């Protein structure tokens, strides 16, 4: 009969089973990475006020939480350490007995190779000024002096057992310097996750609560300008050329165009980090009854995967593992 549609795409949306059958994008639990915080000196886990449901762990509670994460089927964990004392050079990040390096060893002994154990390779949690590198006499971040500290941190984390190091400081040449340090020390199998396009974003606010950041000022001289895409692609190219095994875009949701552009450009896996501010916004809106929390979790993760990220760091990783199983 004339006047009726010749094509009816709605046929493929009629039931949940039909929608699952033809879904173009799926998030698999093994693609999810759970960021975790461990703080020196705690006798019980402490909730992060701006990130409901996220805690600073003790070493003991971290081991239990990591075992649970492994059972959930997620792909990995990313560890961040919070020391009791900080100094100008971030020496706690290099100390084999420092909180992050001991936590790496704890986690590896707990879960072995059932999860990819990743560690944050950056000085900001360990410096008393809160920057991601050491400062020169004028108070500016000294790029090349910082690279030498990263090399020391990389060796310490690899020796503690980390499988993949998250080079997150946005220093020029960091991937090449870390790769060289690892190889010379015999850690040729330790992988590097390069935070290749890490933007100077307002979305990091709750994270700084989580790590009790001492930062004054900002990181705009080394983190990426939110206005720029082409510059980020240059950063990605340089990191790949220096030996990055995986490249990261951070944050995720405000930069899905960057995720897509990077995924189209490189032949290494692409990661995206759904950061603390993204998490906190959804949790706050859900607490006020403004949106469906579980649907929003799945929708945001699906959008990041659809943009091209094969790995997704998210504070919902363990919960989301079950949600995506149910959704798809």
FIFI-583551 format. One record per residue: x negated, y negated, z of N, C-alpha, C in turn; residue in three letters. Coordinates in steps of 0.1 Angstrom, whole numbers, padded with zeros to 4 digits, always signed. Example, Ala and Ser with C-alpha at 12.3 -4.5 7.8 and 13.67 -1.06 7.14 Angstrom:
<pts>
-0132+0057+0078-0123+0045+0078-0132+0033+0078ALA;-0128+0022+0071-0137+0011+0071-0129+0000+0079SER;
</pts>
This chain:
<pts>
-0009+0012+0000+0000+0000+0000-0009-0012+0000UNK;-0006-0022-0009-0014-0034-0009-0012-0042+0004UNK;-0023-0050+0007-0023-0058+0019-0029-0051+0031UNK;-0031-0038+0030-0038-0031+0041-0053-0032+0039UNK;-0060-0031+0051-0075-0031+0049-0080-0018+0042UNK;-0090-0020+0033-0096-0009+0026-0106-0002+0035UNK;-0111-0009+0045-0121-0003+0054-0116-0005+0068UNK;-0117+0005+0076-0113+0004+0090-0124+0008+0100UNK;-0134-0001+0103-0144+0003+0112-0139+0007+0126UNK;-0127+0003+0129-0122+0006+0143-0120+0021+0145UNK;-0120+0028+0134-0119+0043+0136-0130+0049+0144UNK;-0142+0042+0144-0153+0047+0151-0154+0042+0165UNK;-0143+0035+0169-0143+0029+0183-0131+0035+0191UNK;-0124+0045+0186-0111+0049+0191-0112+0055+0205UNK;-0123+0062+0208-0124+0069+0221-0138+0068+0227UNK;-0140+0070+0240-0153+0070+0245-0162+0080+0238UNK;-0157+0092+0235-0165+0102+0228-0169+0098+0215UNK;-0160+0091+0207-0164+0086+0194-0174+0075+0195UNK;-0173+0066+0204-0183+0055+0206-0197+0061+0210UNK;-0197+0071+0218-0210+0077+0222-0216+0084+0210UNK;-0208+0090+0202-0213+0098+0190-0220+0089+0180UNK;-0215+0077+0178-0220+0068+0168-0229+0056+0173UNK;-0232+0057+0186-0239+0046+0192-0253+0045+0185UNK;-0256+0033+0181-0269+0030+0174-0281+0029+0183UNK;-0278+0025+0196-0289+0022+0205-0286+0029+0218UNK;-0296+0036+0223-0294+0043+0236-0306+0040+0245UNK;-0304+0038+0257-0315+0036+0267-0316+0050+0274UNK;-0328+0055+0274-0331+0068+0280-0338+0065+0294UNK;-0334+0073+0304-0341+0071+0317-0356+0071+0317UNK;-0362+0079+0308-0376+0080+0307-0383+0067+0302UNK;-0375+0058+0296-0380+0046+0291-0380+0035+0302UNK;-0375+0038+0314-0374+0028+0324-0386+0028+0334UNK;-0390+0017+0338-0401+0015+0348-0397+0007+0360UNK;-0399+0012+0372-0394+0005+0384-0406-0002+0390UNK;-0405-0016+0391-0415-0024+0399-0412-0022+0414UNK;-0423-0020+0421-0422-0017+0435-0433-0026+0443UNK;-0429-0030+0455-0438-0039+0463-0442-0031+0475UNK;-0455-0032+0479-0459-0026+0491-0467-0037+0499UNK;-0463-0039+0512-0470-0050+0520-0478-0044+0531UNK;-0490-0049+0533-0498-0045+0544-0492-0051+0557UNK;-0493-0042+0567-0489-0046+0580-0475-0044+0584UNK;-0466-0040+0575-0452-0038+0579-0450-0024+0586UNK;-0441-0024+0596-0438-0011+0602-0424-0006+0597UNK;-0417-0013+0589-0405-0009+0583-0403-0017+0570UNK;-0395-0011+0560-0393-0019+0548-0385-0032+0551UNK;-0389-0042+0543-0383-0056+0545-0376-0060+0532UNK;-0363-0063+0533-0356-0068+0521-0361-0081+0516UNK;-0361-0083+0503-0364-0096+0497-0351-0104+0496UNK;-0351-0115+0503-0338-0122+0504-0332-0126+0491UNK;-0340-0130+0481-0335-0135+0468-0333-0123+0458UNK;-0336-0111+0463-0334-0099+0454-0327-0088+0461UNK;-0314-0089+0463-0306-0079+0471-0309-0065+0466UNK;-0312-0056+0475-0315-0042+0472-0330-0039+0469UNK;-0338-0050+0468-0352-0048+0466-0360-0051+0479UNK;-0370-0042+0482-0377-0044+0495-0392-0044+0493UNK;-0399-0050+0502-0413-0048+0504-0414-0035+0512UNK;-0422-0025+0507-0423-0012+0513-0435-0012+0523UNK;-0434-0003+0532-0446+0002+0539-0452+0013+0531UNK;-0465+0017+0534-0471+0028+0527-0462+0040+0528UNK;-0457+0043+0539-0449+0055+0541-0436+0054+0533UNK;-0429+0043+0534-0416+0042+0527-0418+0042+0512UNK;-0430+0036+0508-0433+0037+0493-0434+0051+0488UNK;-0440+0059+0496-0442+0073+0491-0428+0080+0490UNK;-0419+0078+0499-0406+0084+0499-0398+0078+0487UNK;-0399+0065+0485-0392+0058+0474-0397+0063+0460UNK;-0410+0065+0459-0416+0070+0446-0411+0084+0444UNK;-0411+0092+0454-0406+0106+0452-0391+0106+0447UNK;-0383+0097+0452-0369+0096+0448-0369+0091+0433UNK;-0377+0082+0430-0378+0076+0416-0382+0087+0407UNK;-0391+0096+0410-0395+0107+0402-0383+0117+0399UNK;-0376+0119+0410-0364+0128+0408-0353+0122+0399UNK;-0353+0109+0398-0342+0102+0390-0345+0104+0375UNK;-0357+0107+0371-0360+0109+0357-0365+0097+0350UNK;-0368+0086+0358-0374+0074+0351-0388+0077+0347UNK;-0394+0068+0338-0407+0071+0332-0418+0066+0340UNK;-0417+0056+0349-0429+0051+0356-0425+0041+0367UNK;-0436+0038+0374-0434+0027+0385-0446+0017+0382UNK;-0443+0005+0386-0453-0006+0385-0455-0011+0400UNK;-0467-0010+0405-0470-0013+0419-0476-0027+0420UNK;-0471-0034+0430-0476-0047+0434-0480-0047+0449UNK;-0492-0052+0452-0496-0052+0466-0496-0066+0472UNK;-0492-0066+0485-0492-0079+0492-0501-0077+0504UNK;-0512-0084+0504-0522-0082+0515-0518-0091+0527UNK;-0523-0087+0539-0521-0095+0551-0530-0108+0550UNK;-0541-0107+0544-0550-0119+0543-0554-0121+0528UNK;-0555-0134+0525-0559-0138+0512-0571-0147+0512UNK;-0579-0148+0501-0590-0157+0500-0591-0163+0486UNK;-0600-0171+0484-0601-0179+0471-0605-0170+0459UNK;-0612-0159+0462-0616-0150+0451-0607-0138+0449UNK;-0597-0136+0458-0588-0125+0457-0595-0111+0460UNK;-0604-0111+0469-0612-0099+0472-0603-0087+0476UNK;-0591-0090+0482-0583-0078+0486-0579-0070+0474UNK;-0578-0076+0462-0574-0068+0450-0585-0059+0445UNK;-0598-0061+0450-0609-0053+0445-0613-0043+0456UNK;-0611-0046+0468-0614-0037+0479-0608-0023+0477UNK;-0616-0013+0477-0610+0001+0476-0600+0004+0487UNK;-0602-0002+0499-0593+0000+0510-0582-0010+0511UNK;-0581-0019+0501-0570-0029+0501-0557-0023+0498UNK;-0546-0030+0501-0533-0024+0501-0528-0019+0488UNK;-0532-0026+0477-0528-0021+0464-0535-0008+0460UNK;-0548-0008+0462-0556+0004+0458-0552+0016+0467UNK;-0550+0014+0480-0546+0026+0488-0532+0030+0484UNK;-0523+0021+0481-0510+0025+0476-0510+0033+0463UNK;-0518+0029+0454-0520+0036+0442-0523+0051+0445UNK;-0533+0053+0454-0538+0066+0457-0526+0074+0464UNK;-0519+0067+0473-0508+0073+0480-0497+0078+0469UNK;-0494+0070+0460-0484+0073+0450-0488+0084+0441UNK;-0500+0084+0436-0505+0094+0428-0506+0108+0435UNK;-0509+0107+0448-0510+0120+0455-0495+0125+0458UNK;-0486+0116+0458-0472+0120+0460-0465+0126+0448UNK;-0467+0120+0436-0460+0124+0424-0469+0129+0413UNK;-0482+0128+0414-0490+0134+0404-0488+0127+0390UNK;-0486+0136+0381-0483+0131+0367-0469+0131+0363UNK;-0460+0133+0373-0445+0134+0370-0440+0120+0367UNK;-0447+0109+0371-0444+0096+0367-0457+0089+0362UNK;-0456+0079+0353-0467+0071+0350-0469+0061+0361UNK;-0480+0061+0367-0483+0052+0378-0490+0040+0373UNK;-0483+0028+0373-0489+0016+0367-0492+0007+0379UNK;-0502-0002+0377-0506-0011+0388-0508-0025+0382UNK;-0504-0035+0390-0506-0049+0385-0520-0053+0386UNK;-0526-0057+0375-0540-0061+0374-0540-0076+0373UNK;-0539-0083+0384-0539-0097+0385-0543-0101+0399UNK;-0548-0114+0400-0553-0118+0413-0543-0126+0421UNK;-0531-0130+0415-0523-0140+0422-0517-0135+0435UNK;-0515-0122+0437-0510-0118+0450-0521-0118+0461UNK;-0534-0120+0456-0545-0118+0466-0553-0131+0468UNK;-0549-0142+0460-0557-0155+0462-0549-0164+0472UNK;-0556-0172+0479-0550-0181+0488-0544-0193+0481UNK;-0548-0195+0469-0542-0206+0461-0531-0202+0452UNK;-0529-0189+0450-0518-0183+0443-0519-0182+0428UNK;-0531-0186+0423-0533-0186+0408-0537-0172+0404UNK;-0536-0169+0391-0540-0156+0386-0555-0154+0384UNK;-0563-0164+0387-0577-0163+0385-0584-0171+0396UNK;-0598-0170+0395-0606-0178+0404-0607-0193+0399UNK;-0609-0202+0407-0609-0216+0404-0623-0221+0402UNK;-0625-0231+0393-0638-0238+0392-0639-0249+0402UNK;-0650-0257+0401-0652-0268+0411-0641-0279+0409UNK;-0635-0280+0398-0625-0290+0396-0611-0285+0399UNK;-0610-0272+0404-0597-0267+0407-0589-0261+0396UNK;-0596-0259+0385-0589-0253+0373-0592-0238+0373UNK;-0583-0230+0367-0586-0216+0366-0597-0213+0356UNK;-0608-0207+0361-0620-0204+0353-0618-0191+0345UNK;-0615-0192+0333-0611-0180+0325-0622-0169+0325UNK;-0635-0172+0322-0645-0162+0321-0649-0156+0334UNK;-0650-0165+0345-0653-0159+0358-0641-0150+0362UNK;-0629-0153+0359-0618-0145+0362-0619-0131+0355UNK;-0624-0131+0343-0625-0118+0336-0634-0108+0344UNK;-0644-0114+0350-0653-0105+0357-0646-0099+0369UNK;-0638-0107+0376-0630-0102+0387-0620-0091+0382UNK;-0614-0093+0370-0605-0084+0365-0612-0070+0362UNK;-0624-0071+0357-0632-0059+0354-0634-0051+0367UNK;-0637-0058+0378-0639-0051+0391-0625-0045+0396UNK;-0615-0053+0394-0601-0048+0398-0598-0035+0390UNK;-0601-0036+0377-0597-0025+0368-0604-0012+0373UNK;-0617-0013+0376-0624-0001+0380-0619+0004+0393UNK;-0615-0005+0403-0610-0001+0415-0597+0006+0414UNK;-0588+0001+0405-0575+0007+0403-0576+0020+0396UNK;-0584+0021+0386-0586+0034+0379-0592+0044+0389UNK;-0601+0040+0397-0607+0050+0406-0597+0054+0417UNK;-0587+0046+0420-0577+0050+0429-0567+0059+0423UNK;-0567+0060+0409-0559+0070+0402-0548+0064+0393UNK;-0547+0051+0392-0537+0045+0383-0538+0051+0369UNK;-0527+0054+0363-0527+0059+0349-0527+0048+0339UNK;-0521+0036+0342-0520+0025+0333-0521+0012+0341UNK;-0529+0003+0336-0532-0010+0343-0524-0021+0336UNK;-0516-0029+0343-0508-0039+0338-0516-0052+0338UNK;-0523-0055+0327-0531-0067+0326-0522-0079+0324UNK;-0519-0086+0335-0508-0096+0335-0512-0110+0337UNK;-0525-0113+0337-0530-0126+0341-0530-0137+0330UNK;-0529-0132+0317-0528-0142+0306-0542-0149+0304UNK;-0553-0143+0308-0566-0149+0305-0570-0145+0291UNK;-0577-0154+0284-0582-0151+0271-0593-0140+0272UNK;-0592-0129+0264-0601-0119+0264-0600-0108+0275UNK;-0589-0109+0283-0588-0099+0294-0587-0085+0290UNK;-0580-0082+0279-0579-0068+0275-0592-0062+0271UNK;-0600-0069+0263-0613-0065+0259-0622-0063+0270UNK;-0622-0072+0280-0632-0071+0291-0628-0059+0300UNK;-0615-0057+0302-0610-0046+0310-0613-0033+0304UNK;-0610-0032+0291-0613-0020+0283-0628-0016+0284UNK;-0636-0026+0282-0651-0023+0283-0655-0018+0297UNK;-0649-0024+0307-0653-0020+0321-0648-0006+0324UNK;-0636-0003+0319-0631+0010+0322-0639+0021+0314UNK;-0643+0018+0302-0650+0028+0294-0664+0030+0299UNK;-0671+0020+0303-0684+0021+0309-0684+0029+0322UNK;-0673+0028+0329-0672+0035+0342-0666+0049+0340UNK;-0664+0053+0328-0659+0067+0325-0644+0069+0325UNK;-0636+0058+0326-0622+0058+0327-0616+0056+0313UNK;-0620+0064+0304-0616+0062+0290-0601+0066+0288UNK;-0595+0074+0297-0581+0078+0296-0572+0068+0303UNK;-0577+0059+0310-0568+0049+0317-0563+0039+0307UNK;-0550+0038+0306-0544+0030+0296-0542+0015+0300UNK;-0541+0006+0291-0538-0008+0294-0525-0012+0288UNK;-0517-0017+0297-0504-0024+0293-0507-0039+0294UNK;-0508-0045+0282-0511-0059+0281-0498-0068+0282UNK;-0498-0077+0292-0487-0087+0292-0491-0097+0282UNK;-0488-0094+0269-0494-0102+0258-0486-0115+0256UNK;-0473-0115+0259-0465-0127+0258-0458-0129+0271UNK;-0465-0135+0280-0459-0137+0294-0457-0153+0295UNK;-0444-0156+0295-0440-0170+0295-0440-0177+0308UNK;-0443-0190+0308-0442-0198+0320-0427-0201+0323UNK;-0421-0191+0330-0406-0191+0330-0401-0194+0344UNK;-0390-0201+0345-0383-0203+0358-0377-0190+0363UNK;-0376-0180+0355-0371-0167+0359-0379-0160+0370UNK;-0391-0164+0372-0400-0157+0381-0398-0161+0396UNK;-0389-0170+0399-0388-0175+0412-0386-0165+0423UNK;-0377-0155+0422-0375-0145+0433-0387-0136+0434UNK;-0394-0133+0423-0406-0125+0424-0416-0132+0434UNK;-0417-0145+0433-0427-0152+0442-0423-0150+0456UNK;-0410-0149+0459-0406-0146+0473-0411-0132+0476UNK;-0409-0123+0467-0412-0109+0469-0427-0106+0473UNK;-0436-0114+0466-0450-0112+0469-0456-0123+0478UNK;-0447-0132+0484-0450-0142+0493-0461-0151+0487UNK;-0459-0156+0474-0468-0163+0467-0473-0176+0474UNK;-0486-0178+0473-0491-0191+0479-0493-0202+0468UNK;-0487-0200+0457-0489-0209+0445-0484-0223+0448UNK;-0492-0233+0445-0488-0247+0445-0491-0251+0431UNK;-0482-0259+0425-0483-0263+0411-0477-0252+0402UNK;-0483-0250+0390-0477-0241+0380-0488-0234+0373UNK;-0484-0225+0364-0493-0217+0356-0493-0220+0341UNK;-0489-0232+0338-0486-0235+0324-0499-0236+0315UNK;-0510-0237+0321-0523-0237+0313-0527-0223+0308UNK;-0521-0213+0314-0524-0199+0309-0512-0191+0305UNK;-0501-0193+0312-0489-0185+0307-0483-0192+0295UNK;-0475-0185+0287-0471-0190+0274-0460-0200+0275UNK;-0461-0210+0266-0451-0221+0265-0437-0215+0260UNK;-0426-0217+0267-0413-0211+0263-0409-0216+0249UNK;-0415-0227+0244-0411-0232+0231-0417-0224+0219UNK;-0427-0216+0222-0435-0211+0211-0433-0196+0209UNK;-0431-0192+0196-0431-0178+0192-0444-0175+0184UNK;-0447-0183+0175-0459-0180+0167-0472-0178+0175UNK;-0473-0186+0185-0484-0185+0194-0484-0172+0202UNK;-0472-0167+0206-0471-0154+0212-0476-0143+0203UNK;-0472-0144+0191-0476-0133+0181-0491-0133+0180UNK;-0497-0145+0180-0512-0145+0180-0518-0138+0192UNK;-0512-0141+0204-0516-0134+0216-0515-0119+0215UNK;-0504-0115+0209-0502-0100+0208-0512-0094+0198UNK;-0515-0101+0187-0525-0096+0178-0539-0095+0184UNK;-0542-0105+0192-0555-0104+0199-0556-0093+0209UNK;-0545-0091+0217-0545-0080+0227-0546-0066+0220UNK;-0539-0064+0209-0540-0052+0202-0554-0050+0196UNK;-0560-0060+0191-0573-0059+0185-0583-0056+0196UNK;-0581-0060+0209-0590-0058+0220-0588-0044+0226UNK;-0578-0037+0222-0576-0023+0227-0564-0021+0236UNK;-0554-0030+0236-0542-0027+0243-0535-0015+0238UNK;-0530-0007+0248-0523+0005+0244-0508+0003+0243UNK;-0503-0007+0251-0489-0011+0251-0489-0027+0252UNK;-0480-0033+0246-0479-0048+0247-0466-0051+0253UNK;-0466-0061+0262-0454-0065+0270-0449-0080+0266UNK;-0436-0081+0266-0430-0095+0266-0423-0097+0279UNK;-0425-0108+0285-0420-0111+0299-0417-0126+0300UNK;-0405-0129+0304-0393-0122+0307-0387-0115+0295UNK;-0375-0108+0297-0369-0101+0286-0357-0108+0280UNK;-0347-0110+0287-0334-0115+0281-0335-0129+0275UNK;-0343-0139+0281-0344-0152+0274-0353-0151+0262UNK;-0360-0140+0260-0370-0139+0249-0367-0127+0240UNK;-0355-0123+0238-0352-0111+0229-0357-0113+0215UNK;-0357-0126+0211-0362-0129+0197-0377-0126+0197UNK;-0384-0128+0208-0398-0125+0208-0400-0110+0208UNK;-0392-0103+0216-0393-0088+0217-0391-0083+0203UNK;-0381-0088+0195-0379-0083+0182-0390-0086+0172UNK;-0396-0098+0173-0407-0101+0164-0419-0093+0167UNK;-0422-0090+0180-0433-0082+0184-0431-0068+0179UNK;-0419-0062+0181-0416-0049+0177-0418-0047+0162UNK;-0415-0057+0154-0416-0057+0139-0431-0058+0135UNK;-0439-0063+0144-0453-0066+0140-0464-0055+0144UNK;-0461-0048+0155-0472-0039+0160-0469-0025+0158UNK;-0479-0016+0159-0477-0002+0158-0480+0005+0172UNK;-0482-0003+0182-0483+0003+0196-0469+0001+0202UNK;-0466+0008+0213-0454+0007+0220-0452-0007+0225UNK;-0439-0012+0226-0436-0025+0230-0428-0024+0243UNK;-0432-0031+0254-0425-0031+0266-0419-0045+0268UNK;-0408-0046+0277-0403-0058+0281-0400-0057+0296UNK;-0401-0068+0303-0399-0069+0317-0387-0077+0320UNK;-0377-0070+0326-0364-0077+0330-0367-0082+0344UNK;-0371-0095+0345-0378-0100+0357-0368-0103+0368UNK;-0374-0108+0379-0366-0110+0391-0355-0120+0390UNK;-0357-0130+0382-0346-0140+0380-0334-0134+0373UNK;-0337-0126+0363-0326-0119+0355-0318-0110+0365UNK;-0326-0102+0373-0319-0094+0383-0311-0102+0393UNK;-0317-0112+0398-0310-0120+0408-0297-0127+0403UNK;-0298-0132+0391-0286-0138+0385-0274-0128+0384UNK;-0277-0116+0379-0266-0106+0378-0261-0102+0392UNK;-0270-0100+0401-0266-0096+0415-0257-0107+0421UNK;-0261-0119+0420-0254-0130+0426-0240-0132+0420UNK;-0240-0131+0406-0226-0132+0400-0217-0121+0404UNK;-0223-0109+0405-0215-0097+0408-0210-0098+0423UNK;-0219-0103+0432-0215-0105+0446-0203-0115+0447UNK;-0202-0124+0438-0191-0134+0438-0179-0129+0430UNK;-0180-0117+0425-0168-0111+0417-0167-0117+0404UNK;-0177-0123+0398-0176-0130+0385-0178-0120+0373UNK;-0184-0109+0376-0186-0099+0365-0187-0085+0370UNK;-0186-0075+0361-0187-0061+0364-0202-0058+0365UNK;-0207-0055+0377-0221-0054+0379-0227-0042+0371UNK;-0221-0030+0372-0227-0018+0365-0226-0020+0350UNK;-0215-0025+0345-0214-0027+0330-0225-0037+0326UNK;-0227-0047+0334-0237-0057+0330-0251-0052+0330UNK;-0254-0043+0340-0267-0036+0340-0270-0029+0327UNK;-0260-0020+0323-0262-0012+0311-0262-0021+0299UNK;-0254-0032+0298-0254-0041+0287-0267-0048+0285UNK;-0273-0053+0296-0285-0060+0295-0296-0051+0290UNK;-0297-0039+0296-0307-0029+0292-0306-0025+0278UNK;-0293-0023+0273-0291-0020+0259-0296-0031+0250UNK;-0293-0043+0254-0298-0054+0245-0313-0055+0244UNK;-0320-0052+0255-0334-0052+0254-0339-0041+0246UNK;-0333-0029+0247-0337-0018+0238-0334-0021+0224UNK;-0322-0027+0221-0318-0030+0208-0328-0039+0201UNK;-0333-0049+0209-0343-0058+0203-0356-0052+0199UNK;-0359-0040+0205-0371-0032+0200-0380-0028+0211UNK;-0377-0030+0224-0385-0026+0235-0383-0011+0237UNK;-0395-0004+0237-0394+0011+0240-0395+0014+0255UNK;-0402+0005+0262-0403+0006+0277-0396-0006+0283UNK;-0389-0005+0294-0382-0016+0301-0386-0015+0315UNK;-0392-0025+0320-0394-0027+0335-0382-0034+0340UNK;-0376-0027+0350-0364-0033+0356-0362-0028+0370UNK;-0358-0038+0379-0356-0034+0393-0344-0025+0395UNK;-0336-0023+0385-0325-0014+0385-0329+0000+0380UNK;-0341+0003+0377-0345+0015+0370-0339+0027+0375UNK;-0340+0030+0388-0335+0042+0394-0320+0043+0393UNK;-0313+0033+0397-0298+0033+0395-0294+0034+0381UNK;-0301+0026+0372-0298+0026+0358-0300+0039+0351UNK;-0309+0048+0356-0311+0061+0350-0298+0069+0350UNK;-0290+0068+0361-0277+0075+0361-0267+0067+0353UNK;-0267+0054+0354-0257+0046+0346-0258+0049+0331UNK;-0270+0049+0326-0272+0051+0312-0268+0065+0308UNK;-0271+0075+0317-0266+0089+0314-0251+0089+0312UNK;-0244+0082+0321-0229+0082+0320-0224+0074+0308UNK;-0232+0063+0305-0227+0054+0294-0229+0061+0280UNK;-0239+0069+0279-0242+0074+0265-0239+0089+0265UNK;
</pts>
